[in-house]
C-alpha cells in the first residue's frame, strides 16, 4: 500500500471543502439576506467559507499534475471545456438566480485559462529549449494574457487564480519550492487567504499516485452539486435572490 495521499484522496478533500463553502455562499447567504444575519448564523457562515479556502490550492496543484502527465493535452482541454459549458446554467442559477449571467464566472473558467496558459508556456519551452531570455519573455506574455483573460471574464479568483496555477507550474520540478511558491501567492493577495495555506501540508504528502479511477465523477460533481444547491434554494423559497 502506498503511503501518503493519492490524487483521488486530494480531490475528495477539495470536493468536500468546496461543497461546504458553496452551501455557505448560496444557502446561508440567501437566509441572511432574507431574515438578517444573527451572530450565530454569521459565525457558521464564516467558518464554512474559511473551510472552503482549502479547495482551490488543491485544484490548482492537481491541474498542474494533470497537465504534466496527460497523454493528450488537447483532449484534456476539451474535456474541461465541455464540463465548463455544462456548469454554466447550474452556476448561474445557484449564484445569480438566473439562467444566464456574465457578471461572474465559475472557477472552471479560471482552471481552463490556467491550463491553456501552461500549454502556451510548454510550447515556448519546446521551441526554444536553451534560449532562456526568449523563454522568460514568452512566459511573461503568456501569463499576462491568461491574467487579462481571467480578469476580463470576471472568473472566480480572477487573475490571482491564474498566478497561483502558474506559480506551481514554474516551480514544478521541486515539490518544496512548488508548494512554497503557491503558498506565497495566496499570502501576497490584497486580502490574504490564510486558511488556503492549510491545503499545502496536504499537498506535500501527495504520493504521485492517481488513486481511485473516478475522473468523470469528479468532473460531474461540480455542476451537479450547484444544481442541488439551487433546488434546495427553490424548496426554501429564496431561489430568486442573487448572491453575487
Beta strands, then each sheet from edge to edge (+ up, - down):
end
